Amino acid sequence: MAYVIGVDVGGTFTDAVLDDDSGNLVAAKAPSTPPDYSQGVMDVLAVLAENLGEPLEQMLAKTHHIAHGTTSSLNALVMGNVPPVGFITTQGHRDSIFIMNVEGRYLGSSPDQLQNVLGQTKSHTLIPKRHAVEVVERLDRDGTVIVGLDEQSVRVAVRGLLDQGIRSIAVSLLWSFKNPTHEQRIRELVHEIDADVFVALSSEVSPRIREFARSSTTIMSAQIGPGLRSYLGTLEERLRAEGLTGPLLVMQSNGGAIAAAEAPRAAISTVGSVLTGGVVGAVSLGQQLGHRNIISTDVGGTTFLVGLVVDGEPVRTSTTVINHHPINVPTLEVHAIGSGGGAIAWIDAGGNLRVGPRSAQSVPGPACYGAGGTEPTNTDANLVLGILPESGLLGGRKALDLQAACEAIRTKIAEPLKLSVEDAAAAIYAIQNAQTGDLLRKTVVEAGHDPREFVLYAFGGAGPAYCASYAAEVGVREVVVPLGPVASAFSAYGLASSDIVLAREVSDPGQMPLPAAQVQRHFDELEATLAADLERQGLRYNRIEYVRSIDLRYTSQLAEVSVTVPEGRLDDGAMSTVAKDFERRYAELFGEGTGFSAAGIQAITFRVRATGILPFNPQLPKLADADTPDPAAARSDVRKICLDPRQGYVDTPVYDYRALRHGHVVAGPAVIEVPTTTVVVPPGMSGTVDHLGNLTITTETRS
């Protein structure tokens, strides 16, 4: 018997899921431990081993691999908690990253912020100007050397940066994606001076046209690369000392994993790793349940995350934004707001009740944790409403203090708004459902989809408590709380289900129709590079799959649309099909008649995504059949719970999820308790347990 383990490090909790080839599925949860998140990983693995009934050393010795998703990269960039980084660029182009093109004024801004023209600034600089230096060299648009690299200017620039305490350097030269030789030589010169300095090259990190985005991506990769290398090195040492012999993998933004030893080289690819696990899990489970259109929703301790699966494939994007800076990384598209279980309720200057985006996180945590927190949170409100048991979370290991929750809500919310504590808690619960419903509308409806054509998957520590309400808000008719006791750690299940996924791209702008031989050459070179990349991971694969795409646009437009390219050798007919697919996709995204064929079509960036399918084949457990649909045997309690402030506190049956069987039907109002989460079935709705332990809630929609 062999295991595969997924570990998902969140801002509040660290989750782990173990799956094997015999149908065992075990989950665990432990508090995250900032700033040393590796301790939280070791803690949750110890709990996992305890739940499995094996010593930690024995469990790790039998583990095929661990797939790890980490918040460390994303948190470091968002909070600016990064080391000083040097930037080397072509003479005359240092100010590009400070000018930020026009993009610096609008990237990452909300519609309200975009309308406030006088309030827009470009204050989000990545590095101080003294850390940006120029060297003498120049290539033309075709990659031809116009001015050779002045190596003495490089040595002077590097020594100047090192004298300022710089230990990580980003290199982004003009047109280097067409010819990387100057960047590669600069790295050699840096390491001749000091071999331990971390170096990120734009020709490797982001070989894509557009100078500002390419440079910002490379700088951010250099900012997080050294920290990621240190963190993963420490974690791997601790795991090896405890008996792990299999590889440690790290999740990437593209929905696939990479070997831990390789991750720092592509550090920026891990920036969204903790966000994508749930979407990957939704794809995997959806294949078994026959669901091809899925809304993946994850309410953790800090954030509410939403991703889409359309026609069996996760929605992807080629660029994301952090702190007004573009990042050229292929990623699964995941939308997030600060609205998790630890989101803090507060009153704004206008006297309005708000929830989030600030979070109590794991330290000090919600007031009811009794760890020093005094701010009221969603978790405190749920405890006051009776949704959460006073016996505590994590199977009773995390005690909850009802009196502390009441006091926090009373002093911060109830008294200022002249409400009872119970009414204030109900208002917090209602606002949480409303704002999560708003994000669902933005993600689904504004993308042109009909929510009624989707199944919503709800997971995370807090997701099942809200899912039926926020799904009904947007008209979704069916909600799946996946895999019973694994629901709160479903993102970790997604990590355990992932394969190795690597991507390579290169920009080479040209007018369509391009010669098929030219396009084929690009793809052949990218696939050859990816084959070597996959080999370097040191893993064995059942098979390797390649998916090719081209980013195209109407001539002179800025926005590009990615189009999949057919397999096999390309000919003129295939290139014509690509152009037609672009125009069809453009119309789908922006509306019929919005295209402008007369302008012509340009191909900008060529991309290949390679998936190395791992040989491990975990199986999901099957539930025993219930003798009758009535789940009375699973009822563990009846307590007063308020799910609707108009009805107040109502005697509500409470069920133990572990005692439910295939075919049981739970009628609302009801609460179903899992050791690591709580599922709410509102009045007028019902939940049915399937053969894998999923609970499917049929909603009473409000569309």
C-alpha positions as CSV (number, residue, x, y, z in Angstrom):
1,M,0.0,0.0,0.0
2,A,1.3,3.5,-0.9
3,Y,0.0,6.9,0.1
4,V,-0.1,10.3,-1.6
5,I,-0.5,13.3,0.7
6,G,-1.7,16.8,-0.2
7,V,-0.8,19.7,2.2
8,D,-2.5,23.1,1.9
9,V,-1.1,25.9,4.0
10,G,-3.6,28.6,4.5
11,G,-3.5,31.9,6.5
12,T,-5.4,30.4,9.4
13,F,-5.3,26.6,9.1
14,T,-3.0,24.0,7.4
15,D,-4.9,21.1,5.9
16,A,-3.7,17.7,4.9
17,V,-5.4,14.8,3.0
18,L,-4.0,11.3,2.6
19,D,-5.3,9.1,-0.2
20,D,-4.1,5.6,-1.2
21,D,-4.7,2.9,-3.8
22,S,-7.1,1.0,-1.6
23,G,-9.8,3.5,-1.1
24,N,-8.7,5.1,2.2
25,L,-9.2,8.8,2.5
26,V,-8.1,10.6,5.7
27,A,-8.1,14.3,6.4
28,A,-6.5,16.5,9.1
29,K,-6.3,20.1,10.1
30,A,-4.0,22.1,12.3
31,P,-3.4,25.8,12.9
32,S,-0.9,27.5,10.6
33,T,2.3,28.7,12.2
34,P,3.5,32.0,10.8
35,P,6.2,33.0,10.2
36,D,7.6,29.4,10.2
37,Y,4.9,27.6,8.2
38,S,7.0,24.5,8.0
39,Q,6.1,23.8,11.7
40,G,2.4,23.9,10.8
41,V,3.1,21.3,8.0
42,M,4.8,19.0,10.4
43,D,2.0,19.5,13.0
44,V,-0.8,18.6,10.5
45,L,1.2,15.5,9.3
46,A,1.4,14.4,12.9
47,V,-2.4,14.8,13.2
48,L,-2.9,12.9,9.9
49,A,-0.8,10.0,11.1
50,E,-2.8,9.9,14.4
51,N,-6.0,9.9,12.4
52,L,-4.7,7.1,10.2
53,G,-3.5,5.1,13.3
54,E,0.1,4.9,12.3
55,P,3.3,6.5,13.6
56,L,4.4,9.5,11.6
57,E,7.7,7.8,10.5
58,Q,5.8,4.8,9.2
59,M,3.2,6.9,7.3
60,L,5.9,9.0,5.6
61,A,8.0,5.9,4.7
62,K,5.0,4.6,2.8
63,T,4.2,7.9,1.1
64,H,4.7,8.0,-2.7
65,H,4.9,11.8,-2.7
66,I,3.7,14.9,-0.9
67,A,2.1,17.7,-2.9
68,H,2.4,21.0,-1.1
69,G,0.5,24.3,-1.7
70,T,2.0,27.3,0.1
71,T,0.8,30.8,0.8
72,S,4.3,32.0,1.5
73,S,5.0,33.4,-2.0
74,L,1.7,35.2,-2.3
75,N,1.7,36.6,1.2
76,A,5.2,37.9,0.8
77,L,4.4,39.8,-2.3
78,V,1.0,41.1,-1.2
79,M,2.4,42.4,2.1
80,G,5.8,43.5,0.7
81,N,7.6,41.2,3.1
82,V,10.4,40.5,0.6
83,P,14.2,41.0,0.7
84,P,15.8,43.8,-1.3
85,V,16.3,42.9,-5.0
86,G,18.6,44.3,-7.6
87,F,17.4,45.0,-11.2
88,I,19.7,45.0,-14.2
89,T,18.4,46.2,-17.6
90,T,19.5,47.7,-20.9
91,Q,21.0,51.1,-20.8
92,G,18.3,53.8,-21.2
93,H,15.5,51.5,-19.9
94,R,15.8,51.6,-16.2
95,D,12.8,53.8,-15.6
96,S,10.4,51.4,-17.4
97,I,9.4,49.7,-14.2
98,F,8.8,53.0,-12.5
99,I,6.8,54.6,-15.3
100,M,4.7,51.4,-15.4
101,N,3.2,52.4,-18.7
102,V,-0.4,53.5,-18.4
103,E,-1.1,50.1,-16.7
104,G,0.2,51.3,-13.3
105,R,-2.8,53.5,-12.9
106,Y,-5.5,50.9,-13.5
107,L,-4.2,47.3,-13.0
108,G,-5.9,45.6,-10.1
109,S,-8.2,48.5,-9.4
110,S,-12.0,48.2,-8.8
111,P,-14.5,50.1,-11.0
112,D,-14.9,52.7,-8.2
113,Q,-11.2,53.3,-8.1
114,L,-11.0,53.6,-11.8
115,Q,-13.6,56.4,-11.8
116,N,-11.6,58.3,-9.1
117,V,-9.1,59.7,-11.6
118,L,-7.7,62.3,-9.2
119,G,-7.0,59.6,-6.6
120,Q,-5.0,57.4,-8.9
121,T,-1.3,57.1,-8.3
122,K,1.7,55.1,-9.3
123,S,3.1,54.7,-5.8
124,H,3.3,50.9,-5.9
125,T,7.0,50.6,-6.9
126,L,8.6,47.2,-6.6
127,I,12.1,48.4,-5.8
128,P,13.9,51.7,-4.9
129,K,15.6,53.4,-7.8
130,R,19.0,52.9,-6.3
131,H,18.6,49.1,-6.8
132,A,17.9,49.5,-10.5
133,V,21.0,49.7,-12.7
134,E,21.8,49.7,-16.4
135,V,24.4,47.9,-18.5
136,V,25.6,48.5,-22.0
137,E,24.1,46.2,-24.6
138,R,21.4,46.2,-27.3
139,L,19.5,43.8,-29.4
140,D,17.0,44.6,-32.1
141,R,13.4,43.3,-32.4
142,D,14.7,40.2,-34.2
143,G,17.2,39.4,-31.5
144,T,20.2,40.5,-33.6
145,V,23.1,42.0,-31.5
146,I,23.4,45.7,-32.3
147,V,25.7,46.5,-29.3
148,G,27.6,43.7,-27.7
149,L,27.4,43.2,-23.9
150,D,30.0,45.4,-22.1
151,E,31.1,42.9,-19.4
152,Q,32.9,45.6,-17.5
153,S,29.7,47.6,-17.1
154,V,28.1,44.4,-15.8
155,R,30.8,43.8,-13.2
156,V,30.6,47.4,-12.0
157,A,26.8,47.2,-11.7
158,V,26.8,43.9,-9.9
159,R,29.4,44.9,-7.4
160,G,27.5,48.1,-6.7
161,L,24.4,46.1,-5.9
162,L,26.2,43.6,-3.7
163,D,27.8,46.6,-1.8
164,Q,24.2,47.6,-0.9
165,G,23.5,44.2,0.6
166,I,21.6,42.8,-2.4
167,R,21.5,38.9,-2.5
168,S,19.0,38.5,-5.3
169,I,19.1,40.0,-8.8
170,A,16.6,40.2,-11.6
171,V,17.8,40.6,-15.1
172,S,15.5,41.9,-17.9
173,L,17.1,43.1,-21.1
174,L,15.3,44.6,-24.1
175,W,14.2,41.9,-26.6
176,S,15.9,39.2,-24.6
177,F,13.0,36.8,-25.2
178,K,14.2,36.7,-28.8
179,N,17.9,36.1,-27.9
180,P,18.8,35.2,-24.3
181,T,22.6,35.1,-24.7
182,H,23.3,38.5,-23.0
183,E,21.1,37.6,-20.0
184,Q,22.7,34.2,-19.7
185,R,26.2,35.8,-19.7
186,I,25.2,38.3,-17.0
187,R,24.2,35.4,-14.8
188,E,27.6,33.8,-15.4
189,L,29.3,37.1,-14.5
190,V,27.2,37.5,-11.3
191,H,28.2,34.0,-10.2
192,E,31.8,34.6,-11.0
193,I,31.7,37.4,-8.4
194,D,29.5,35.6,-5.9
195,A,28.1,32.1,-6.6
196,D,25.5,32.3,-3.9
197,V,23.5,35.3,-5.3
198,F,20.1,34.3,-6.6
199,V,19.6,35.3,-10.2
200,A,16.3,35.4,-12.2
201,L,16.4,35.9,-16.0
202,S,13.4,37.3,-17.8
203,S,14.2,35.1,-20.8
204,E,13.5,32.1,-18.5
205,V,10.9,33.5,-16.2
206,S,8.8,35.4,-18.7
207,P,9.9,35.2,-22.3
208,R,7.0,37.3,-23.5
209,I,6.8,40.6,-25.3
210,R,6.0,43.9,-23.4
211,E,8.9,45.2,-21.4
212,F,7.1,46.4,-18.2
213,A,5.2,43.2,-17.5
214,R,8.2,41.0,-18.3
215,S,10.4,43.0,-16.0
216,S,7.9,43.1,-13.1
217,T,7.4,39.4,-13.3
218,T,11.1,38.8,-13.2
219,I,11.6,41.1,-10.3
220,M,8.8,39.5,-8.2
221,S,10.3,36.1,-9.0
222,A,13.6,37.3,-7.7
223,Q,11.9,38.7,-4.6
224,I,10.3,35.4,-3.5
225,G,12.9,32.9,-5.0
226,P,15.4,33.0,-2.1
227,G,12.7,32.7,0.6
228,L,11.0,29.9,-1.2
229,R,14.4,28.1,-1.6
230,S,15.1,28.5,2.1
231,Y,11.6,27.4,3.2
232,L,11.4,24.3,1.0
233,G,14.9,23.3,1.9
234,T,14.1,23.4,5.6
235,L,10.8,21.6,5.1
236,E,12.4,18.9,3.0
237,E,15.1,18.3,5.5
238,R,12.5,17.9,8.3
239,L,10.5,15.5,6.2
240,R,13.5,13.4,5.3
241,A,14.5,13.3,9.0
242,E,11.0,11.9,9.8
243,G,11.2,9.2,7.2
244,L,9.9,10.6,3.9
245,T,11.7,8.9,0.9
246,G,9.4,10.0,-1.9
247,P,9.6,13.4,-3.6
248,L,8.2,16.7,-2.2
249,L,6.2,18.5,-4.9
250,V,5.0,22.1,-4.9
251,M,1.8,23.3,-6.5
252,Q,1.9,26.0,-9.1
253,S,-0.6,28.6,-10.3
254,N,-1.2,26.5,-13.5
255,G,-2.9,23.7,-11.5
256,G,0.0,21.3,-11.6
257,A,3.0,20.5,-9.4
258,I,6.7,20.9,-9.7
259,A,9.6,19.2,-7.8
260,A,10.6,21.3,-4.8
261,A,14.2,21.5,-5.9
262,E,13.0,23.1,-9.2
263,A,10.4,25.4,-7.7
264,P,12.7,28.3,-6.7
265,R,13.9,28.6,-10.4
266,A,10.3,29.3,-11.3
267,A,9.4,30.9,-8.0
268,I,6.7,33.2,-9.5
269,S,4.8,30.1,-10.8
270,T,4.0,29.2,-7.2
271,V,2.4,32.5,-6.3
272,G,-1.1,31.2,-6.7
273,S,-0.5,27.6,-5.6
274,V,-2.7,27.7,-2.5
275,L,-5.6,29.1,-4.6
276,T,-5.7,26.4,-7.2
277,G,-5.9,23.2,-5.2
278,G,-9.7,23.3,-4.8
279,V,-10.2,23.9,-8.6
280,V,-8.0,20.9,-9.4
281,G,-9.9,18.8,-6.8
282,A,-13.2,19.9,-8.4
283,V,-12.0,18.8,-11.8
284,S,-10.9,15.4,-10.5
285,L,-14.2,14.7,-8.5
286,G,-16.3,16.2,-11.3
287,Q,-15.0,13.6,-13.7
288,Q,-16.2,10.8,-11.4
289,L,-19.6,12.5,-10.8
290,G,-20.2,13.5,-14.4
291,H,-20.1,17.3,-13.7
292,R,-18.5,19.3,-16.4
293,N,-19.6,22.8,-15.4
294,I,-18.6,23.5,-11.8
295,I,-18.3,26.6,-9.6
296,S,-15.6,25.8,-7.1
297,T,-16.0,27.8,-3.8
298,D,-13.7,27.7,-0.9
299,V,-14.3,29.5,2.4
300,G,-11.3,29.2,4.5
301,G,-10.2,31.1,7.6
302,T,-9.1,34.1,5.7
303,T,-10.5,34.2,2.2
304,F,-13.4,33.2,0.0
305,L,-12.2,31.8,-3.3
306,V,-14.1,31.1,-6.5
307,G,-13.0,29.3,-9.6
308,L,-14.8,27.9,-12.7
309,V,-14.7,24.6,-14.5
310,V,-16.3,24.9,-17.9
311,D,-16.9,21.9,-20.1
312,G,-14.6,19.8,-17.9
313,E,-11.6,22.2,-18.1
314,P,-10.7,24.9,-15.5
315,V,-10.8,28.4,-16.7
316,R,-7.3,29.7,-17.3
317,T,-5.6,33.1,-17.7
318,S,-2.1,34.0,-18.9
319,T,-1.7,37.1,-16.7
320,T,-2.6,38.1,-13.1
321,V,-2.1,41.2,-11.0
322,I,-0.6,41.8,-7.6
323,N,-0.2,45.3,-6.1
324,H,-0.9,47.0,-9.5
325,H,1.9,45.0,-11.2
326,P,1.2,42.4,-14.0
327,I,2.6,38.8,-13.6
328,N,3.1,36.8,-16.8
329,V,2.3,33.4,-15.4
330,P,-0.2,30.9,-16.9
331,T,-2.6,30.3,-14.0
332,L,-6.0,28.9,-13.2
333,E,-8.4,31.9,-12.8
334,V,-9.4,32.2,-9.2
335,H,-11.2,35.2,-7.7
336,A,-10.8,36.0,-4.0
337,I,-12.1,38.4,-1.3
338,G,-11.2,38.6,2.3
339,S,-14.4,36.9,3.6
340,G,-13.4,33.7,5.4
341,G,-14.4,32.3,8.8
342,G,-11.9,34.7,10.5
343,A,-13.2,37.8,8.6
344,I,-13.6,40.6,11.2
345,A,-17.0,42.3,11.5
346,W,-16.8,46.1,11.9
347,I,-18.7,49.3,11.6
348,D,-17.6,51.9,9.0
349,A,-17.7,55.7,9.3
350,G,-21.2,55.8,8.0
351,G,-22.5,53.4,10.6
352,N,-22.8,50.4,8.3
353,L,-22.0,46.9,9.3
354,R,-19.1,45.4,7.3
355,V,-17.5,42.0,7.3
356,G,-13.8,41.6,6.2
357,P,-11.5,41.9,4.4
358,R,-9.3,42.0,7.6
359,S,-8.9,38.6,9.2
360,A,-8.1,37.5,12.7
361,Q,-6.1,34.6,11.1
362,S,-4.8,31.9,13.3
363,V,-3.1,34.3,15.7
364,P,-4.8,35.7,17.7
365,G,-7.8,34.2,15.9
366,P,-11.5,34.8,16.5
367,A,-12.5,35.9,20.0
368,C,-14.1,32.5,20.7
369,Y,-10.7,30.9,20.3
370,G,-9.6,32.3,23.6
371,A,-6.2,33.2,22.3
372,G,-6.3,36.9,22.9
373,G,-8.5,37.9,20.0
374,T,-11.1,40.6,20.8
375,E,-12.5,41.4,17.3
376,P,-15.9,39.7,16.3
377,T,-15.6,37.4,13.3
378,N,-17.8,35.2,11.2
379,T,-16.8,32.3,13.4
380,D,-17.9,34.1,16.5
381,A,-21.3,34.9,14.9
382,N,-21.8,31.2,13.9
383,L,-21.1,30.1,17.5
384,V,-23.6,32.6,18.8
385,L,-26.2,31.4,16.3
386,G,-25.7,27.8,17.3
387,I,-24.3,26.7,14.0
388,L,-21.0,25.8,15.6
389,P,-21.1,23.6,18.7
390,E,-19.7,24.8,22.0
391,S,-17.8,21.6,22.2
392,G,-15.3,23.1,19.8
393,L,-13.7,22.6,16.4
394,L,-11.3,20.0,15.1
395,G,-13.1,17.2,16.8
396,G,-13.0,19.0,20.1
397,R,-9.3,19.8,20.0
398,K,-10.0,23.5,19.4
399,A,-12.2,24.7,22.3
400,L,-14.6,27.5,21.7
401,D,-15.6,30.2,24.2
402,L,-19.2,31.3,23.7
403,Q,-19.0,34.0,26.3
404,A,-16.0,35.6,24.6
405,A,-17.8,35.5,21.3
406,C,-20.9,37.2,22.8
407,E,-18.7,39.9,24.4
408,A,-16.9,40.7,21.2
409,I,-20.1,41.0,19.2
410,R,-21.8,43.0,22.0
411,T,-19.1,45.6,22.5
412,K,-18.0,46.1,18.8
413,I,-21.3,45.6,16.9
414,A,-24.5,45.1,19.0
415,E,-24.3,48.1,21.3
416,P,-23.2,50.6,18.6
417,L,-26.0,49.5,16.3
418,K,-28.5,49.2,19.2
419,L,-29.1,45.5,18.5
420,S,-29.2,42.4,20.6
421,V,-26.2,40.1,20.4
422,E,-28.2,37.5,18.6
423,D,-29.5,40.0,16.0
424,A,-26.0,41.3,15.5
425,A,-24.7,37.8,14.9
426,A,-27.6,37.1,12.4
427,A,-26.7,40.3,10.6
428,I,-23.0,39.3,10.3
429,Y,-24.2,35.9,8.9
430,A,-26.5,37.6,6.4
431,I,-23.8,40.0,5.2
432,Q,-21.3,37.1,4.7
433,N,-23.8,35.3,2.5
434,A,-24.6,38.5,0.5
435,Q,-21.0,39.4,-0.3
436,T,-20.0,35.9,-1.2
437,G,-23.1,35.8,-3.5
438,D,-21.8,39.1,-5.1
439,L,-18.5,37.5,-5.9
440,L,-20.3,34.5,-7.4
441,R,-22.2,36.9,-9.7
442,K,-19.1,38.6,-10.8
443,T,-17.3,35.4,-11.5
444,V,-20.1,33.5,-13.2
445,V,-22.7,35.9,-14.7
446,E,-20.3,38.7,-15.7
447,A,-18.2,36.0,-17.6
448,G,-21.3,35.3,-19.7
449,H,-22.4,32.0,-17.9
450,D,-25.8,31.0,-16.6
451,P,-25.4,29.8,-13.0
452,R,-28.4,27.4,-13.5
453,E,-26.1,25.4,-15.8
454,F,-23.5,24.8,-13.1
455,V,-23.1,22.6,-10.0
456,L,-21.5,24.4,-7.1
457,Y,-18.9,22.6,-5.0
458,A,-18.5,24.0,-1.5
459,F,-15.6,23.3,0.8
460,G,-13.1,24.8,3.2
461,G,-13.5,25.0,7.0
462,A,-16.3,27.5,6.7
463,G,-17.7,27.0,3.2
464,P,-20.4,24.3,4.0
465,A,-21.9,26.6,6.7
466,Y,-22.8,29.2,4.0
467,C,-22.9,27.4,0.7
468,A,-26.7,26.7,0.4
469,S,-27.5,30.4,1.0
470,Y,-24.9,31.9,-1.4
471,A,-25.7,29.4,-4.1
472,A,-29.4,30.2,-3.9
473,E,-28.5,33.9,-4.1
474,V,-27.3,33.5,-7.7
475,G,-29.7,30.8,-8.8
476,V,-27.6,27.6,-8.6
477,R,-29.8,24.7,-8.0
478,E,-27.4,22.0,-6.9
479,V,-24.6,22.2,-4.3
480,V,-22.1,19.5,-3.6
481,V,-20.3,19.4,-0.2
482,P,-17.5,17.0,-1.4
483,L,-16.3,13.8,0.3
484,G,-17.8,14.2,3.7
485,P,-15.1,14.5,6.4
486,V,-12.6,15.7,3.7
487,A,-14.8,18.8,2.8
488,S,-12.9,21.2,4.9
489,A,-9.6,20.1,3.4
490,F,-10.8,19.6,-0.1
491,S,-8.1,21.9,-1.5
492,A,-5.5,19.5,0.0
493,Y,-7.3,16.7,-1.8
494,G,-6.9,18.6,-5.0
495,L,-3.2,18.9,-4.4
496,A,-3.0,15.1,-3.8
497,S,-4.8,14.6,-7.1
498,S,-2.5,16.8,-9.1
499,D,0.1,15.8,-11.7
500,I,3.3,17.6,-12.8
501,V,2.4,20.5,-15.1
502,L,5.0,22.7,-16.7
503,A,4.5,25.5,-19.3
504,R,6.9,27.2,-21.7
505,E,6.1,30.2,-24.0
506,V,7.8,32.5,-26.4
507,S,6.7,35.7,-28.0
508,D,7.2,36.1,-31.8
509,P,4.7,38.6,-33.1
510,G,3.5,38.0,-36.7
511,Q,0.6,38.6,-39.0
512,M,-1.8,35.7,-39.6
513,P,-1.8,33.6,-41.6
514,L,1.7,32.6,-40.4
515,P,3.6,29.9,-42.3
516,A,2.7,26.6,-40.7
517,A,6.4,25.6,-40.7
518,Q,7.3,28.6,-38.7
519,V,4.6,27.9,-36.1
520,Q,5.5,24.2,-36.0
521,R,9.2,25.1,-35.3
522,H,8.2,27.2,-32.3
523,F,6.1,24.4,-30.8
524,D,8.8,21.8,-31.5
525,E,11.4,23.8,-29.7
526,L,9.0,24.5,-26.7
527,E,8.1,20.8,-26.5
528,A,11.7,19.7,-26.6
529,T,12.5,22.2,-23.7
530,L,9.6,20.9,-21.7
531,A,10.6,17.3,-22.2
532,A,14.0,18.2,-20.7
533,D,12.2,20.1,-17.9
534,L,10.1,17.0,-17.1
535,E,13.1,14.8,-17.1
536,R,14.8,17.1,-14.6
537,Q,12.0,16.7,-12.1
538,G,13.4,13.2,-11.4
539,L,10.0,11.5,-11.5
540,R,8.4,8.6,-13.5
541,Y,5.3,9.3,-15.6
542,N,2.7,7.1,-17.0
543,R,2.5,9.4,-20.0
544,I,3.1,13.0,-21.1
545,E,0.4,15.2,-22.7
546,Y,1.1,18.4,-24.5
547,V,-1.4,21.2,-25.1
548,R,-0.4,24.0,-27.6
549,S,-1.9,27.4,-27.8
550,I,-1.4,30.8,-29.4
551,D,-2.3,34.3,-28.0
552,L,-3.9,36.2,-30.8
553,R,-5.4,39.7,-31.2
554,Y,-6.9,41.9,-33.8
555,T,-4.1,44.1,-35.2
556,S,-3.1,47.0,-33.0
557,Q,-5.3,45.9,-30.1
558,L,-3.8,45.3,-26.7
559,A,-5.9,42.5,-25.3
560,E,-5.1,39.0,-26.5
561,V,-7.2,35.8,-26.6
562,S,-5.6,32.4,-26.2
563,V,-6.7,29.8,-28.7
564,T,-5.8,26.1,-28.6
565,V,-3.9,24.7,-31.5
566,P,-4.7,21.2,-33.0
567,E,-2.4,18.3,-32.3
568,G,-0.1,16.8,-34.9
569,R,1.9,18.5,-37.7
570,L,0.5,21.8,-38.7
571,D,-0.4,22.8,-42.2
572,D,-2.1,25.8,-43.8
573,G,-5.5,24.3,-43.1
574,A,-4.7,24.1,-39.4
575,M,-3.6,27.7,-39.3
576,S,-6.8,28.8,-41.0
577,T,-8.7,26.9,-38.3
578,V,-6.8,28.7,-35.6
579,A,-7.8,32.0,-37.0
580,K,-11.4,31.0,-37.2
581,D,-11.3,29.7,-33.6
582,F,-9.9,33.0,-32.5
583,E,-12.8,35.0,-34.1
584,R,-15.4,32.6,-32.6
585,R,-13.8,32.8,-29.2
586,Y,-13.6,36.6,-29.4
587,A,-17.3,36.8,-30.1
588,E,-18.1,34.5,-27.2
589,L,-16.1,36.7,-24.9
590,F,-17.1,40.2,-26.1
591,G,-20.3,39.7,-28.0
592,E,-21.4,39.0,-31.6
593,G,-20.3,41.7,-34.0
594,T,-17.5,43.0,-31.8
595,G,-14.7,41.6,-33.9
596,F,-13.0,43.5,-36.7
597,S,-11.7,41.1,-39.2
598,A,-10.7,43.8,-41.6
599,A,-7.9,44.9,-39.2
600,G,-6.3,41.5,-39.6
601,I,-5.1,39.1,-36.9
602,Q,-1.8,39.0,-35.2
603,A,-0.2,36.0,-33.4
604,I,1.8,37.2,-30.4
605,T,2.8,34.4,-28.0
606,F,3.2,30.7,-28.5
607,R,2.7,28.5,-25.5
608,V,2.9,24.7,-24.7
609,R,1.6,23.2,-21.4
610,A,3.0,19.8,-20.6
611,T,1.4,17.4,-18.1
612,G,3.4,14.5,-16.7
613,I,0.7,12.0,-15.5
614,L,2.0,10.4,-12.3
615,P,1.8,6.6,-11.9
616,F,0.0,6.7,-8.6
617,N,-3.7,6.0,-8.9
618,P,-5.5,6.8,-5.6
619,Q,-9.0,5.5,-5.1
620,L,-11.9,7.1,-3.3
621,P,-13.8,5.2,-0.6
622,K,-17.3,3.9,-1.2
623,L,-20.0,4.4,1.5
624,A,-22.2,1.6,2.6
625,D,-25.9,1.8,1.5
626,A,-28.5,3.1,4.0
627,D,-31.3,0.8,4.9
628,T,-33.8,3.7,4.6
629,P,-33.6,7.3,3.5
630,D,-34.4,8.5,7.0
631,P,-31.1,9.5,8.7
632,A,-32.5,9.2,12.2
633,A,-29.7,6.9,13.3
634,A,-27.1,9.6,12.5
635,R,-28.9,12.2,14.6
636,S,-26.5,13.2,17.4
637,D,-28.3,16.2,19.0
638,V,-31.0,18.8,18.8
639,R,-30.1,22.3,19.6
640,K,-31.5,25.8,19.2
641,I,-30.0,27.3,16.0
642,C,-30.9,30.6,14.2
643,L,-30.7,30.3,10.4
644,D,-33.3,32.9,9.7
645,P,-33.7,35.9,12.0
646,R,-37.4,36.1,11.1
647,Q,-37.9,32.7,12.7
648,G,-35.3,33.2,15.5
649,Y,-33.8,30.2,17.3
650,V,-35.5,26.9,16.3
651,D,-34.9,23.4,17.7
652,T,-32.8,22.0,14.9
653,P,-31.6,18.4,14.4
654,V,-27.9,17.9,14.4
655,Y,-26.4,14.9,12.5
656,D,-23.0,13.3,12.6
657,Y,-21.6,13.1,9.1
658,R,-19.6,10.0,9.9
659,A,-22.8,8.1,10.6
660,L,-24.5,9.0,7.3
661,R,-24.8,6.4,4.6
662,H,-25.4,6.3,0.9
663,G,-29.0,7.2,0.2
664,H,-29.7,9.1,3.4
665,V,-31.8,12.3,2.9
666,V,-31.4,15.2,5.4
667,A,-34.3,17.6,5.3
668,G,-33.7,21.2,6.4
669,P,-33.5,22.9,8.7
670,A,-30.5,20.8,9.8
671,V,-26.9,21.0,10.8
672,I,-24.4,18.2,9.9
673,E,-21.2,18.1,11.9
674,V,-17.9,16.9,10.6
675,P,-14.9,17.0,12.9
676,T,-13.4,19.8,10.8
677,T,-16.4,21.7,9.4
678,T,-20.2,22.2,9.7
679,V,-22.8,21.9,7.0
680,V,-26.0,23.9,7.1
681,V,-29.1,22.7,5.3
682,P,-31.5,25.7,5.5
683,P,-35.3,25.3,5.8
684,G,-37.0,24.2,2.5
685,M,-33.9,22.5,1.2
686,S,-32.6,18.9,1.5
687,G,-29.3,17.1,1.2
688,T,-28.8,13.6,-0.2
689,V,-25.7,11.5,0.5
690,D,-24.2,9.7,-2.5
691,H,-21.9,6.6,-2.8
692,L,-18.7,8.6,-2.2
693,G,-20.0,10.5,0.8
694,N,-20.7,13.7,-1.1
695,L,-23.7,15.6,0.3
696,T,-25.8,17.1,-2.6
697,I,-28.1,20.0,-1.4
698,T,-31.0,20.9,-3.6
699,T,-31.4,24.6,-3.2
700,E,-34.4,26.8,-3.0
701,T,-33.2,29.5,-5.5
702,R,-33.9,33.1,-5.3
703,S,-33.4,33.9,-9.0
